[in-house]
Amino acid sequence: MAKDYYDDMENQYPRHGGRDGGSRPSKTLIVTIVFGIAICVAVIVVWYRFFPQTQSQQGQQVVIVQPATEIPTVSDAPQLTQPPTAAKADDQRTPVLEERSQAVSLSDRPITREGTSVGVQYATHKVAAGEDLSSIAALYGLTTQTLISVNQIRNVQAIVEGVSLRIPDRDGQLYTVREGDMLSTIARRYSPTLGWKSLQEVNGLKSEIITVGQQLFIPDTTRAASVPLADRSPIQFEKPTIGKVTTLFGQPWINPATGSSEQLSGILIQGSWGQAVVAAGSGQVVDAGYEVQGKGRFVTLSHEGGYRTSYHHLENVEVKIGMTLPKGGVIGSIGTSGTDWQKPTLFFSIEQSGISLDPSQFF
């Protein structure tokens, strides 16, 4: 029984290493597997040897290229030392120029004349004891008319100690833009050789567009504008006749007495025949007469505060020397006497202490 049992067990569970069992792999299979593994390893080695490096280079290309472009910059840094130093020097000079353009006095810097700088610059002068317009103008190499124009002075006697005046860096005048004005027409009207582009540059304009009421500086002429001194006039004048102002104060005109071109010391008002001319302010007739070529029939009145008004080219005169007229009192009528003009035109001027003022600033 025991033997049969063991025989049965031996039959039921054959040995794994037996020839008939079939469970042990053959040498061919083992060789095949090893060969397959070798191929896989070879493929992996080839892949990591070539493909991953290419991808790495491609993926890192942006990162690698950037330092590569910076290497020459770093190596050349000593050669670039000089340009930054020069730039720094320029930066240090710039505030000095700005500081000078904003200075409140021209006494500590040279006066700039037209042609040496483009844009007009202003400084401030505080009137000291004993100074007047003439001495201040001489101090800065300017004309009194320039100071009168820029500061809109209507009362010369108001220039007293403590008053501040605007001082331009060249002779000229300020013009207030009117309806229909253009840079070209303004330049042509005051200085045909100036040109609208130069006028634009002098005033620091970004374009040729200007607006009514805007003030422009016109080099080398005389006219008024800006500053509170205008309110200090002890007398108010009115327009002496109705009509259109055809020529403004400071504009070039042909003087009928000399036939030469001059700057107008008053204004010209064009009217109609028989139109009345009245006293611009209450005053006394101190001069009247007739010039065949020049003033024509004219009248001069004296007013308080040292002012004088003159009326030229009258058709007829209805007053005599010594008469006192109220403001608006009739002097005569508009005409063309003393000229060869075709239309009746009145020359009207205001002066104070011998200095001509712009009549349009009074009315």
FENLINMO-V263844 format. One record per run of one state. SS is the DSSP state (a for helix, b for strand, c for the rest). FROM is the first residue (numbers start at 0). TO is the last residue. If there is no record, write none. Layout:
ss: <SS:SS>
from: <FROM:FROM>
to: <TO:TO>
This chain:
ss: <c:a:c:a:c:a:c:a:c:b:c:b:c:b:c:a:c:a:c:a:c:b:c:b:c:a:c:a:c:b:c:a:c:b:c:b:c:b:c:b:c:b:c:b:c:b:c:a:b:c:b:c:b:c:b:c:b:c:a:c>
from: <0:1:12:26:59:60:75:76:101:113:114:116:117:121:126:132:140:143:150:155:158:163:168:171:176:182:190:195:202:214:219:227:232:243:247:251:254:260:263:266:270:275:278:282:291:295:302:303:306:317:323:325:329:334:344:352:354:357:358:361>
to: <0:11:25:58:59:74:75:100:112:113:115:116:120:125:131:139:142:149:154:157:162:167:170:175:181:189:194:201:213:218:226:231:242:246:250:253:259:262:265:269:274:277:281:290:294:301:302:305:316:322:324:328:333:343:351:353:356:357:360:362>
